[in-house]
Amino acid sequence: MRVLRLGDHGSAVAEIRAYLTELGLLADDDALHAADPTFDAATDHAVRAFQQERRLLVDGLVGPETYQVLRAASYRLGSRVLSYQLSAPMTGDDIAELQTRLLNLGFYTGLADGKYGELTYSALQQFQSDFGLTPDGICGPKTLRSLELLGTRVTGGSPHRIHEVERVRDSGPQLSGKRIVIDPGSGSSDMSAADAELASAIMWDLASLLEGKMAAAGMETYLSRAAGQSPTDAERARTANSFDADLMISLRCATYSNPAAHGVATFAFGNSHGSHSTIGRSLAGFVQREIVARTPLQDCRSHERTWEILRLTRMPAVQIDLGYLSNFGDSAILSDPHQRDTIAYAILVAVKRLYLLGKNDQPTGTYTFAELLAAEQNSLAR
């Protein structure tokens, strides 16, 4: 689909306005039924409010990702029959609600990400079997009535959070043997060709530096793309999932119309349904603090987002936005090989701190590469 923005007209705008009206973000007025609906200031404001609420990039543009989430938000549990479709998985808020109910009943252990995948299918089958229903993994009227009977009586915690933390704990503090997917950015569609080429080259070099340091610590690393390729975020996530990795680290930089925009920020999965990646959030915090402590990059903090690169990966994932090429200071830092080496080192230390789980850790910015390698050798010698 084409990107819709302020000033656009037509049937596609009418669809967007209808979704926003249904969600209560836009007044139901005559403009909704006009012959040539307009993407006016009110629509722009509503889109930005929706993006903020759903933890998307707040730019007022309705591109593929915002449209997909907007359409998914229009579904309510019971408004359609839900089933597992391998080739084109169903998505929607109704599925997130189903996942939350199954989670509270102890059948589902994943994130309430609104995607009807294999884990949701298996959980629903188990619920149906235990409740005396046909275990077909289809959420129709009978299954929904059974869920309604139990949904208000049973509540629970978050098995997914427990599983994430226990997996890290069980794997031990050593880095040796950990499987990491490194995802170097390749520019973005809103960049000029020259900026996209520069961004790709910088992120590729940074990924290579990180790969080398992780290999020295005994880790297994995989790249999400080959040199010169520019896959979509969904394709990168599928590649990461195929490696059965422990973590995914995405490296990005950006440009902006205002050259004053600058700084580093980190992101992990978290949505408006209260579901988030505990380990992803912890790693994002460690990475943010280590980079800020070791480089001149401005601290723009850690945040939760529902971007595909974070939502579609089966392992904890973080995205690191390492500044703006449109800012003189950030561009100088990212173009400096020594600073890129420092950033790679900071990311490696952050991963080590994650697996230490607070034991024998050191203050932010003080852990040296020599100490890290010595700790790895000691752990292997035991």
Secondary structure, 3 states (H helix, E strand, C coil): CCCECCCCECHHHHHHHHHHHHCCCCCCCHHHHCCCCECCHHHHHHHHHHHHHCCCCCCCCECHHHHHHHHHCCCCCCCCCECCCCCCCCECHHHHHHHHHHHHCCCCCCCCCCECCHHHHHHHHHHHHHCCCCCCCCECHHHHHHHHHHHCCCCCCCHHHHHHHHHHHHHCCCCCCCEEEEEECCCCCCCCHHHHHHHHHHHHHHHHHHHHHHHHCCCEEEECCCCCCCCCHHHHHHHHHHCCCCEEEEEEEECCCCCCCCCEEEEEEECCCCCECHHHHHHHHHHHHHHHHHCCCCEEEEEEECCHHHHCCCCCEEEEEEEECCCHHHHHHHCCHHHHHHHHHHHHHHHHHHHHCCCCCCCCCCCCHHHHHHHHHHHHHC
